[in-house]
Each structure stands twice: as C-alpha cells, then as structure tokens.
Amino acid sequence: MMAAAGAAAAAAEEDRGLLAQRVIDAANEIASISGYRSAIKKQYCNLARRLKLLTPLFEEIKDSKESMPEGTIGALASLLEALGSAKELLRFGTEGSKIYLVLEREQIMNKCHEVTSQLEQALSGISYENLDISDEVKEQVELVLGQFRRAKGRVDSPDVELYEELFGLYNQSSDTTSDPAVLRRLAEKLELMKIADLKQESLALHEMVCASGGDPGESIERISMLLKKIKDFVQTEILDVDLPAGENNFLPSSSGQSLVDNNQTTPVIPDDFRCPISLELMKDPVIVSTGQTYERSCIEKWLDSGHKTCPKTQQTLFSTTLTPNYVLRSLIAQWCELNGIEPPKPPSSSRPTKSKSAAFPAECAMIELLLRKLASENPEEQRSAAGEIRLLAKRNADNRIAIAEAGAIPFLVRLLSTRDSRIQEHAVTALLNLSICDENKGNIVSSGAVPGIVHVLRIGSMEARENAAATLFSLSVVDEYKVIIGASGAIPPLVLLLSEGTQRGKKDAATALFNLCIYQGNKGKAVRAGIVPTLMQLLTVPGGGMVDEALAVLAILASHTEGRATIGAAKAVPVLVEFIRIGSPRNKENAAAVLVHLCSGDQHYLLEANEIGIMDPLVELAQNGTDRGKRKAAQLLERLSRFFERQQEAQAQAEAEAEAEVEVQVQSEAEVEVQVQSETEVEVQVQSENEFEVPVQSETEVEVEEQAETETEAEADAQPSELPLTANAVDNDN
C-alpha cells in the first residue's frame, strides 16, 4: 500500500514538473515575439515584458522540493491556458493587418484586458507560502500582479486622427476619389510607404481570409479596398519606393494605370497579367500545382512563410514545384510592346545560389547562445533551446538562413534520437521550419536527418509524428530525396499515420505519400504497406474530410501494376463511379483518372462501370469538368465506345458464322435429298423397263436359228417318200 502511495506521489511530482516546464516553454515563446504594430505597440510590449518577468517564478516552482497543493496545480493549469491566449494575441500584434488593428482597436484592447485578467486571476491562485520561492521572486510577482490589476482599468488614448481618417476612407465607396494628403498621412502613420510593407499587409489580410474559412465578411472586403487605395497612391505618387533599380519608370497600380517617365500613363493592365498576390504586372510568372499562376517572388515568399495552400483557391499544394509560364510571359511581352511599354525583364534567378542571412545582430547573438545550450548535456537547456530555435525558424526566411549558417542543423539532428518527447518534438519541428528554405534541404539530408525523422515518425508523440511527416513532405520536393526517403523505411509509418492520426496528421501523411509516390519505385512500397485499404476507408467514411487527398494518392498509385491490381481487388469501381457522379470537380477528375488506369489493364472493370451506370456522369464530366477531368472522361468514353464496337463486331461475326453454318447445312441436306431422289427415279425406271421388255435375240442367234430352219426344210424336201417306207419296214419287222 505504501509502495503504491509512493508511486502515486512520484507520478504527481513528475506531472508537476511537466506542467511547470510547459509554462516555462510558453513564457519563452512569448519572450521571442517582437516587432509589434505601432497601433498597439505600447500595450503589447508591456504585456510581453510583464510575462517575461515571471520566468524566474516558473523556474523556482519547477525546482521546488515542496509538495504542490491541488489549488496551485489548478492555478498553474489556468496560467498555462492564459499564456496560450496571450501568445495568440501577441502573435497577431506582430503579424496581423495594420489597418485592422487600428479600425478594430477597441475589440483588440478588450481582448488584451481579458487576457490580462486571466493572467492576474491565475497568478493570484498560486499558494506562494507553500512553495520554496525566494523573497526576491515573490516581490517581483507582487509587482507584476499590481501592474496587471492597474492595466485592467487603464484605457490608453488612441491616435484619434489616424482612426477617424482611416474610418472615413473605410466607409467610402470604391469609386470615390480620395484626398491624396489623407492617403499620404495614412501611409506614413501605418508604415505602408514601401512595396514590401504593402505586400506584407496584403498577406496579413489574406491570412485573415483563410482563418475565416473563405468567408471574410464585409469588414475584411472593405479593408482590402482601403489597402488598394493606399497601394495605388504609394505606387503612383511616391517616387522613392524601395524597388530594384530600373523599376521606378514602370509602377503599375491596382487601378490599372502606371507611370512611364513620371508623366505618361499606360493602358489598363489585363487582370490575367497581374499577380493575384501583389496585383502587379508579372515579370516572371510561374504555375503552382493547382494550375494558378503567380509572380515567382511573391509565391516564393508565400511558401517560405510556411503556407501549404494555393493563395487564390485555398487548395492544398501537393507539390511546391514552380513551373515557368512561358506562354503568359510571351503574351505580357507582346502586350507591353503593343502599348509602347518596355517589357518587364525577369530576374536571372529569383533565388540566389547562396543566400546570406539578413537577421538582426541581436538575433544572431541569440542563435549562438542557443547553439551552446543545444550542445550541452543538460536536457532542460536542450529543451528550451530547441523550442526557441523552432520559433525563430518559423518567424521568417532570414532567421532560417542564419540558424543554418550558425551550424544548428547537426545539433537538431542528434536530438531526434533523444528519449525526451518534448525535445524530440521541438527538434523535428525546427527542422521542418528550416526545410522551408530550399538551401537548407540539402544540409538537412546530408546531416543524416532522414533516419532520425523516420524514427520520430515511428515512436514520437502525435504532434511530433505529424511534424515529421510534414518535414518529409518538404524534403521530398527534391526528386533525389524521394529515393532516399523511400529507402529509409518512411513509407510504412506514414501509412500508419494516415490510418490512425489526427485530421492534421492524416493530411500531412497523405501529402508526404503523394509526393514520395511520384517516384515509381516508392509506389510498390506504399501498396505493400497497405495504403490502398486505408485510402478506401478514407473515401467511404462519412465526413472524414480526406476525400481530396485519398483520391489524389489513388490516382498516382493506379499507374503502377501492383497498385492497379490492389485497387481493383478492393472493389473500388462503385466508389469511383459515385465520385464521378456527385464529387467535386477535383474529385471527379481523380476518380476518372483511377478508372482510366484500371480499365487499361482489365476490360472487366470497364464492363462493371458501365453496368453501374457511368455513361451519363462521364458525358457530363467531358462537357463541364476541369481540363484534366475532360481528358480522362474522353478517354473512358473512347474505351467504352471501342468496347461496344468490339462487342457488336464479335456479335455480328458470330451471327454471320452461324448463318453460314446454317446455309452449309441446308445446302448439304438439299444435295442429299436431290441425290436420293435421283436414285429413286432410276430404280423406278429400271423396274418399269423390266416389266414391259420383249426378248430380243442377238444376230448370231437369229442366224443360227434361221440356218437350222433352212436345213430342216431342205431335209423335208429331199426325203418325202421315205416316210411310208420307213413305216412299212417297221411293220415288216414286226
């Protein structure tokens, strides 16, 4: 009994330590956030500074030998939740829309007060007397608590002029001409005087649209129109914008006008020639995997920020490969020449062969300090350092380059094999964030990270497994790494994650498997790992949310012999026909693609699909589907047509052969009948002749007979008297 109680106490102490560590990690993440927008900079900086002052408290709670009361444990749990809300709030303060932060300042401040109240309440619930906390830390906590209490009732005066001018512009209709002086003041106060700042504001608004589920509402739409006015003003009126050399003589605005030699205007730029992100004339248009076209530098920045979706369609990008759109580039050049504009010249290389970090010196110094902690043998220092590197790498591309240049990747790779699940999770997620930069991919693979990432994928926590799958997806963009990852044994644990993971884990696994199976050698491995039954289950589970990914992976596996056989054995045809009938445009085209491969190997599947009733859905897809869907539907319709033609030809040939056989048989019977009839007639004739025939003697017989008669007559003439003599003689003898 005592042993059980001791074990329970030890478990409770371990839980307390883990809870305290999570609080410390959250506080460190908050401390790493910086660069708040000017509209809320003062309030957010104060909140972040106060939270940073609490770090010694959390450290001493973790190291305390005293038992922790239940009330304190509950207060720490509440504090952890409040820190999560604070982190989300502060993160929006550094990455959110500047215009939104001004217009919705009251709402933002209310949220800030709510978070402050949660923090103050949680801190007040900790029993400091029952913990081994130093007096200095207690005094510091009391100071922070007092500041929190005062902050709840304080209302700082906003920039009223900025709000009123911005709100007035917000309420204007899109076709109303705005005062240039007002636009200039707004651009200066909002720090939107440079093209880079305007692009960042566009991305921030786009993030809000994504967070709204694609339904941003009227407020975000109005803010977008307001940003468009400011952008037009900056590009057409302010000459010293930070553009590369040679671009100041050609600044297309969102309204379709541009400056040429500062005093001439160009015609309206066609919408198809504008990048959907920057709204500027594209110089180097590239196509992403969804078929949309963007300016290369804009979409690369979008991808480098960690996004995995198409900005315009919100569809998941199954590949980050960018394909030059030479046709559109040629059309843009022709349009420019027709309108007397110098055609935009694409950069020789949008990404230099070797980037140099532009991180601030303070951040570089922090990275060096973190590397020393990573190299230590202290698990707590390793955990803290890995967590901070994870956040720094997530923040921007400069940090990713600086961290790699400092030599952090080998240290992170070694931490993948640690038994500490939290360190492991931080390490693999840091590698994921670093891999967003293409230059770091080779460094990660050459450092031997792939086996370690696969190890985490097998035995790590669910979040670590999810991030390991996402890391493999990021690395597999390079074709040669598809082979390395496939050979490392990554595919079976990815299939397992696809089966049993969370929604996010399943999506990460599906995208990684899709990318890996582009390499033909990995398709058989995926099939043998049991991916097809898992995909079929994802297709048939109602509300599973994985239909797009499952069909896409099936479409790529169906081109493999083993894949086709396994998909066919899984009775996939009825499911595929149903998706062609009622699925989304992308689902219809992928389902049709799978059927094309199935039917190319076995006509049985074509017959089965026809019996289910695929003809009408295919005709509809061929007429109204996506371009790829139309092609696949046309191929299936052609196969069906050829199948029916062959059936008709075979049937006609069989009927002809049957008719010919019947004719031969009839002719043979007729010939036999004729022959029998002929023989019968001959027999009848012979019989008739035999009945009425007079004997006919031959000439010899007649001659003999005539000679005999002549001789008889001659004898009679020569001996007429001898007859009586003969009689007398006879009498005489008697």
FILO-244882 format. One record per residue (C-alpha): x, y, z; chain. Coordinates in steps of 0.05 Angstrom, whole numbers, m for minus. Layout:
FILO-244882
- X Y Z kette
- X Y Z A
...
//
This chain:
FILO-244882
- X Y Z kette
- 0 0 0 A
- 57 47 18 A
- 92 29 m46 A
- 30 48 m86 A
- 24 113 m49 A
- 98 128 m63 A
- 89 113 m136 A
- 28 159 m139 A
- 67 214 m105 A
- 125 206 m154 A
- 77 209 m213 A
- 46 272 m184 A
- 115 304 m177 A
- 131 285 m249 A
- 65 315 m273 A
- 81 379 m234 A
- 149 383 m266 A
- 119 374 m336 A
- 66 426 m322 A
- 118 476 m298 A
- 162 462 m358 A
- 104 474 m405 A
- 91 541 m371 A
- 165 558 m379 A
- 164 539 m453 A
- 102 582 m464 A
- 134 641 m429 A
- 198 633 m471 A
- 157 630 m535 A
- 123 695 m516 A
- 190 727 m500 A
- 215 712 m570 A
- 157 751 m603 A
- 176 821 m625 A
- 162 875 m677 A
- 92 896 m655 A
- 49 941 m699 A
- 51 1014 m680 A
- m24 1019 m665 A
- m18 971 m605 A
- 57 971 m593 A
- 56 1002 m524 A
- 4 955 m494 A
- 33 892 m526 A
- 104 909 m505 A
- 81 920 m433 A
- 45 853 m432 A
- 104 815 m461 A
- 153 849 m412 A
- 110 831 m352 A
- 105 759 m373 A
- 180 756 m382 A
- 189 779 m310 A
- 151 717 m287 A
- 201 668 m316 A
- 242 663 m251 A
- 178 645 m214 A
- 164 588 m261 A
- 236 563 m256 A
- 233 562 m180 A
- 166 527 m180 A
- 196 473 m224 A
- 256 465 m178 A
- 217 469 m114 A
- 222 407 m69 A
- 158 423 m32 A
- 94 386 m50 A
- 47 428 m91 A
- m24 439 m66 A
- m82 420 m112 A
- m103 492 m116 A
- m34 513 m141 A
- m34 458 m193 A
- m102 482 m218 A
- m76 554 m219 A
- m15 533 m260 A
- m61 498 m309 A
- m103 561 m315 A
- m40 602 m323 A
- m17 557 m380 A
- m83 567 m415 A
- m78 643 m405 A
- m8 643 m432 A
- m33 608 m495 A
- m85 663 m505 A
- m31 716 m493 A
- 15 683 m544 A
- m40 683 m596 A
- m57 756 m582 A
- 16 779 m585 A
- 29 739 m647 A
- m28 775 m682 A
- 2 840 m658 A
- 66 827 m697 A
- 36 791 m758 A
- m34 818 m764 A
- m62 872 m810 A
- m41 942 m790 A
- m106 972 m817 A
- m148 921 m779 A
- m111 935 m714 A
- m128 1009 m720 A
- m201 1001 m741 A
- m215 945 m690 A
- m172 974 m635 A
- m228 973 m584 A
- m240 899 m596 A
- m166 885 m593 A
- m159 923 m527 A
- m218 886 m498 A
- m184 821 m515 A
- m119 846 m484 A
- m157 863 m420 A
- m189 794 m419 A
- m121 761 m424 A
- m92 806 m370 A
- m150 788 m324 A
- m139 714 m337 A
- m65 720 m321 A
- m78 760 m257 A
- m130 711 m233 A
- m85 651 m246 A
- m25 682 m211 A
- m68 700 m151 A
- m88 627 m144 A
- m17 603 m131 A
- 0 590 m57 A
- 69 621 m54 A
- 74 607 21 A
- 72 532 10 A
- 126 534 m43 A
- 201 542 m38 A
- 201 611 m72 A
- 254 664 m56 A
- 233 731 m28 A
- 260 768 m88 A
- 217 728 m135 A
- 156 738 m90 A
- 167 813 m92 A
- 174 811 m167 A
- 109 772 m174 A
- 73 821 m129 A
- 99 878 m173 A
- 73 843 m236 A
- 6 828 m203 A
- m1 901 m185 A
- 14 922 m256 A
- m37 872 m283 A
- m91 900 m236 A
- m77 971 m257 A
- m74 953 m330 A
- m145 924 m327 A
- m175 991 m313 A
- m129 1034 m355 A
- m151 1058 m424 A
- m96 1089 m466 A
- m117 1143 m514 A
- m111 1120 m586 A
- m89 1162 m644 A
- m157 1194 m657 A
- m137 1229 m721 A
- m110 1164 m751 A
- m173 1126 m732 A
- m220 1179 m759 A
- m184 1188 m825 A
- m178 1114 m835 A
- m250 1102 m816 A
- m273 1156 m864 A
- m234 1123 m921 A
- m261 1055 m899 A
- m333 1080 m908 A
- m321 1109 m977 A
- m345 1073 m1038 A
- m293 1042 m1083 A
- m303 1092 m1139 A
- m297 1154 m1094 A
- m234 1196 m1105 A
- m194 1201 m1041 A
- m154 1261 m1016 A
- m80 1249 m1033 A
- m59 1286 m969 A
- m101 1238 m927 A
- m73 1178 m963 A
- m2 1203 m952 A
- m14 1213 m877 A
- m45 1144 m871 A
- 12 1111 m909 A
- 63 1145 m864 A
- 29 1130 m798 A
- 14 1058 m816 A
- 85 1050 m843 A
- 60 1028 m911 A
- 107 1071 m952 A
- 145 1014 m984 A
- 124 960 m1032 A
- 149 906 m984 A
- 105 934 m928 A
- 45 935 m974 A
- 57 863 m995 A
- 63 843 m922 A
- m3 877 m907 A
- m35 840 m966 A
- m10 774 m938 A
- m36 791 m869 A
- m106 805 m897 A
- m102 740 m937 A
- m86 702 m872 A
- m150 732 m842 A
- m190 709 m902 A
- m161 639 m893 A
- m178 639 m819 A
- m249 658 m835 A
- m257 595 m877 A
- m261 632 m942 A
- m319 677 m919 A
- m284 741 m896 A
- m346 784 m889 A
- m357 856 m908 A
- m306 884 m859 A
- m246 848 m890 A
- m270 864 m960 A
- m274 938 m943 A
- m205 936 m912 A
- m179 904 m976 A
- m208 961 m1017 A
- m178 1011 m970 A
- m109 979 m977 A
- m117 981 m1052 A
- m127 1056 m1050 A
- m65 1066 m1006 A
- m26 1020 m1052 A
- m47 1058 m1114 A
- m26 1123 m1082 A
- 42 1096 m1060 A
- 58 1067 m1128 A
- 36 1126 m1169 A
- 52 1186 m1125 A
- 112 1168 m1082 A
- 174 1163 m1124 A
- 225 1137 m1073 A
- 194 1069 m1061 A
- 242 1012 m1048 A
- 241 980 m1116 A
- 300 947 m1151 A
- 339 990 m1199 A
- 304 1002 m1264 A
- 233 994 m1237 A
- 218 1066 m1218 A
- 200 1080 m1290 A
- 145 1027 m1290 A
- 100 1024 m1230 A
- 33 992 m1247 A
- m21 1009 m1197 A
- m81 969 m1176 A
- m127 1014 m1215 A
- m94 995 m1280 A
- m52 1058 m1290 A
- 23 1063 m1286 A
- 77 1115 m1290 A
- 123 1117 m1350 A
- 176 1171 m1347 A
- 135 1202 m1289 A
- 85 1236 m1334 A
- 54 1186 m1382 A
- 1 1135 m1366 A
- m6 1066 m1395 A
- m69 1029 m1414 A
- m106 986 m1364 A
- m67 923 m1347 A
- m108 860 m1360 A
- m125 823 m1296 A
- m94 759 m1323 A
- m27 794 m1327 A
- m28 814 m1253 A
- m3 771 m1197 A
- m62 752 m1151 A
- m18 767 m1090 A
- 15 834 m1108 A
- m35 857 m1161 A
- 25 879 m1202 A
- 45 862 m1273 A
- 82 796 m1271 A
- 154 794 m1293 A
- 168 721 m1281 A
- 100 684 m1279 A
- 102 613 m1252 A
- 49 558 m1245 A
- 36 522 m1179 A
- 7 452 m1173 A
- m65 477 m1172 A
- m56 509 m1240 A
- m57 581 m1215 A
- m3 630 m1239 A
- 35 678 m1193 A
- 95 723 m1195 A
- 153 679 m1175 A
- 180 724 m1119 A
- 110 731 m1088 A
- 93 658 m1087 A
- 163 640 m1062 A
- 153 688 m1004 A
- 85 657 m990 A
- 116 587 m989 A
- 175 610 m947 A
- 126 635 m895 A
- 104 563 m883 A
- 40 562 m924 A
- 19 498 m958 A
- m42 523 m996 A
- m55 560 m1061 A
- m68 633 m1042 A
- m124 641 m1093 A
- m162 575 m1088 A
- m142 553 m1017 A
- m129 483 m1044 A
- m72 443 m1013 A
- m9 446 m1055 A
- 14 374 m1064 A
- 80 400 m1092 A
- 118 465 m1084 A
- 149 459 m1153 A
- 142 524 m1193 A
- 136 516 m1268 A
- 152 577 m1312 A
- 91 601 m1351 A
- 126 617 m1416 A
- 62 627 m1455 A
- 36 681 m1407 A
- 105 714 m1404 A
- 104 718 m1480 A
- 34 748 m1480 A
- 55 800 m1429 A
- 115 819 m1471 A
- 71 826 m1533 A
- 21 869 m1495 A
- 76 914 m1470 A
- 105 923 m1540 A
- 37 939 m1570 A
- 26 993 m1517 A
- 95 1024 m1521 A
- 119 997 m1454 A
- 186 965 m1441 A
- 172 891 m1427 A
- 188 872 m1355 A
- 252 832 m1351 A
- 251 772 m1305 A
- 309 765 m1258 A
- 362 716 m1279 A
- 350 676 m1216 A
- 295 691 m1167 A
- 333 656 m1112 A
- 408 667 m1109 A
- 453 607 m1106 A
- 474 623 m1036 A
- 433 669 m993 A
- 464 709 m937 A
- 426 719 m874 A
- 395 787 m861 A
- 378 772 m789 A
- 389 826 m738 A
- 454 823 m697 A
- 414 812 m633 A
- 380 751 m663 A
- 447 724 m688 A
- 475 731 m618 A
- 414 695 m591 A
- 424 639 m641 A
- 496 630 m619 A
- 474 626 m546 A
- 420 575 m564 A
- 471 532 m600 A
- 514 528 m538 A
- 453 504 m500 A
- 438 452 m553 A
- 509 426 m547 A
- 503 419 m471 A
- 485 354 m437 A
- 431 388 m396 A
- 363 364 m421 A
- 328 426 m395 A
- 374 472 m433 A
- 368 429 m495 A
- 292 430 m490 A
- 289 505 m480 A
- 339 520 m536 A
- 305 473 m586 A
- 238 506 m571 A
- 266 576 m583 A
- 301 555 m647 A
- 236 524 m670 A
- 201 592 m661 A
- 257 632 m692 A
- 258 587 m753 A
- 183 595 m761 A
- 185 671 m760 A
- 220 689 m826 A
- 268 667 m880 A
- 326 708 m854 A
- 324 671 m788 A
- 322 604 m824 A
- 385 621 m863 A
- 420 649 m801 A
- 404 587 m759 A
- 431 541 m814 A
- 493 583 m824 A
- 507 580 m749 A
- 510 504 m754 A
- 447 486 m715 A
- 423 430 m762 A
- 472 376 m738 A
- 454 391 m665 A
- 380 385 m681 A
- 391 320 m718 A
- 425 289 m657 A
- 366 309 m613 A
- 318 268 m657 A
- 341 205 m621 A
- 331 232 m550 A
- 282 198 m504 A
- 253 265 m482 A
- 190 271 m524 A
- 187 346 m517 A
- 259 356 m541 A
- 245 308 m597 A
- 183 347 m618 A
- 219 414 m616 A
- 278 386 m657 A
- 236 356 m713 A
- 192 418 m717 A
- 253 463 m720 A
- 279 421 m778 A
- 211 427 m811 A
- 213 503 m807 A
- 285 505 m831 A
- 269 460 m890 A
- 222 512 m919 A
- 285 546 m945 A
- 308 506 m1005 A
- 381 518 m990 A
- 372 483 m922 A
- 342 420 m952 A
- 409 393 m976 A
- 442 410 m910 A
- 388 373 m871 A
- 392 310 m914 A
- 469 310 m916 A
- 470 315 m840 A
- 436 247 m837 A
- 369 274 m813 A
- 324 227 m853 A
- 333 164 m809 A
- 322 207 m747 A
- 259 238 m776 A
- 233 168 m793 A
- 249 147 m721 A
- 207 204 m694 A
- 152 186 m744 A
- 150 116 m714 A
- 154 128 m639 A
- 144 202 m626 A
- 85 238 m596 A
- 27 251 m643 A
- 48 323 m655 A
- 120 302 m667 A
- 96 248 m716 A
- 54 299 m753 A
- 112 348 m759 A
- 159 291 m780 A
- 111 274 m837 A
- 108 347 m857 A
- 185 350 m856 A
- 190 290 m902 A
- 140 323 m949 A
- 181 387 m950 A
- 246 349 m965 A
- 214 304 m1018 A
- 204 364 m1063 A
- 274 348 m1088 A
- 270 288 m1133 A
- 333 253 m1109 A
- 309 258 m1037 A
- 246 219 m1056 A
- 290 159 m1068 A
- 329 169 m1003 A
- 266 177 m960 A
- 232 118 m992 A
- 294 74 m980 A
- 297 96 m907 A
- 233 59 m888 A
- 190 121 m883 A
- 130 96 m922 A
- 101 44 m873 A
- 98 92 m814 A
- 69 145 m860 A
- 14 96 m880 A
- 2 81 m806 A
- m4 156 m791 A
- m52 162 m849 A
- m95 108 m816 A
- m93 128 m742 A
- m70 200 m739 A
- m109 263 m724 A
- m141 301 m781 A
- m78 343 m788 A
- m34 281 m782 A
- m73 246 m837 A
- m66 306 m883 A
- 9 311 m870 A
- 18 237 m883 A
- m24 240 m947 A
- 15 298 m976 A
- 81 265 m959 A
- 59 199 m990 A
- 33 234 m1052 A
- 100 268 m1063 A
- 141 206 m1049 A
- 98 163 m1096 A
- 114 209 m1154 A
- 177 166 m1156 A
- 157 100 m1188 A
- 199 58 m1141 A
- 160 82 m1080 A
- 92 63 m1107 A
- 101 m11 m1096 A
- 127 1 m1026 A
- 65 41 m1009 A
- 19 m12 m1037 A
- 55 m67 m998 A
- 50 m25 m935 A
- m26 m29 m941 A
- m42 41 m965 A
- m99 21 m1011 A
- m147 m6 m958 A
- m132 56 m916 A
- m148 102 m974 A
- m212 64 m990 A
- m233 72 m917 A
- m220 147 m920 A
- m263 151 m982 A
- m322 115 m951 A
- m322 145 m881 A
- m377 199 m878 A
- m350 268 m861 A
- m278 244 m859 A
- m251 305 m895 A
- m197 266 m931 A
- m231 252 m997 A
- m188 300 m1038 A
- m123 272 m1012 A
- m144 199 m1016 A
- m167 204 m1088 A
- m104 242 m1108 A
- m59 188 m1079 A
- m101 133 m1110 A
- m95 167 m1178 A
- m19 166 m1174 A
- m17 93 m1148 A
- m63 68 m1203 A
- m7 78 m1254 A
- 32 21 m1220 A
- 18 m52 m1236 A
- 12 m72 m1162 A
- m29 m11 m1148 A
- m80 m26 m1203 A
- m87 m98 m1180 A
- m97 m78 m1107 A
- m146 m22 m1123 A
- m186 m68 m1167 A
- m187 m122 m1113 A
- m212 m70 m1063 A
- m277 m64 m1103 A
- m263 8 m1118 A
- m304 15 m1182 A
- m372 31 m1150 A
- m339 82 m1104 A
- m303 115 m1162 A
- m366 118 m1204 A
- m403 151 m1147 A
- m350 205 m1141 A
- m352 217 m1216 A
- m427 226 m1208 A
- m431 272 m1146 A
- m359 292 m1126 A
- m324 359 m1130 A
- m291 377 m1196 A
- m223 355 m1170 A
- m252 291 m1141 A
- m286 275 m1207 A
- m222 282 m1247 A
- m181 240 m1199 A
- m234 185 m1196 A
- m236 185 m1272 A
- m160 181 m1274 A
- m161 119 m1229 A
- m214 86 m1273 A
- m173 100 m1336 A
- m114 62 m1307 A
- m158 5 m1282 A
- m194 m4 m1348 A
- m129 m3 m1388 A
- m108 m66 m1353 A
- m174 m104 m1349 A
- m237 m95 m1391 A
- m276 m127 m1334 A
- m274 m61 m1296 A
- m300 m24 m1356 A
- m358 m71 m1362 A
- m372 m65 m1287 A
- m371 11 m1290 A
- m419 10 m1350 A
- m467 m36 m1313 A
- m467 12 m1253 A
- m487 69 m1299 A
- m424 110 m1312 A
- m443 135 m1382 A
- m484 196 m1363 A
- m435 221 m1309 A
- m378 213 m1358 A
- m414 253 m1412 A
- m427 308 m1360 A
- m354 308 m1338 A
- m330 310 m1411 A
- m373 372 m1422 A
- m366 411 m1357 A
- m307 383 m1318 A
- m237 410 m1307 A
- m188 406 m1365 A
- m157 343 m1337 A
- m226 315 m1320 A
- m249 326 m1391 A
- m189 288 m1418 A
- m199 229 m1371 A
- m274 227 m1386 A
- m259 229 m1461 A
- m210 171 m1453 A
- m261 129 m1415 A
- m316 145 m1465 A
- m270 125 m1522 A
- m253 60 m1487 A
- m327 46 m1476 A
- m342 62 m1549 A
- m287 15 m1573 A
- m311 m38 m1524 A
- m382 m33 m1551 A
- m357 m34 m1623 A
- m316 m96 m1610 A
- m376 m128 m1577 A
- m420 m111 m1637 A
- m367 m135 m1685 A
- m359 m200 m1647 A
- m435 m209 m1644 A
- m442 m194 m1718 A
- m386 m242 m1735 A
- m417 m296 m1692 A
- m484 m286 m1725 A
- m452 m288 m1794 A
- m415 m352 m1777 A
- m480 m382 m1750 A
- m517 m362 m1813 A
- m462 m390 m1857 A
- m463 m456 m1819 A
- m539 m460 m1827 A
- m533 m447 m1901 A
- m480 m501 m1909 A
- m523 m549 m1871 A
- m585 m532 m1912 A
- m545 m539 m1977 A
- m517 m605 m1955 A
- m586 m631 m1937 A
- m613 m607 m2005 A
- m557 m643 m2042 A
- m570 m706 m2004 A
- m644 m701 m2019 A
- m630 m689 m2093 A
- m584 m750 m2096 A
- m635 m794 m2061 A
- m690 m770 m2107 A
- m646 m784 m2168 A
- m630 m854 m2145 A
- m703 m868 m2132 A
- m723 m845 m2202 A
- m670 m890 m2233 A
- m695 m950 m2194 A
- m767 m937 m2215 A
- m748 m931 m2288 A
- m708 m995 m2288 A
- m765 m1033 m2255 A
- m814 m1006 m2307 A
- m770 m1027 m2365 A
- m763 m1097 m2337 A
- m838 m1106 m2334 A
- m853 m1089 m2409 A
- m790 m1114 m2445 A
- m795 m1167 m2507 A
- m737 m1215 m2511 A
- m690 m1195 m2566 A
- m643 m1245 m2596 A
- m576 m1228 m2619 A
- m559 m1231 m2693 A
- m518 m1294 m2684 A
- m575 m1330 m2651 A
- m622 m1308 m2707 A
- m574 m1332 m2760 A
- m564 m1398 m2725 A
- m638 m1407 m2717 A
- m652 m1387 m2789 A
- m598 m1436 m2814 A
- m628 m1492 m2773 A
- m697 m1478 m2801 A
- m668 m1478 m2872 A
- m634 m1543 m2861 A
- m697 m1574 m2833 A
- m737 m1550 m2893 A
- m685 m1578 m2940 A
- m686 m1645 m2908 A
- m761 m1646 m2913 A
- m758 m1631 m2987 A
- m705 m1683 m3003 A
- m736 m1745 m2969 A
- m812 m1742 m2974 A
- m821 m1817 m2997 A
- m781 m1847 m2944 A
- m833 m1836 m2893 A
- m880 m1892 m2916 A
- m822 m1938 m2929 A
- m799 m1928 m2861 A
- m867 m1946 m2837 A
- m871 m2008 m2877 A
- m805 m2031 m2856 A
- m826 m2024 m2786 A
- m887 m2065 m2799 A
- m845 m2115 m2833 A
- m802 m2122 m2776 A
- m859 m2139 m2733 A
//
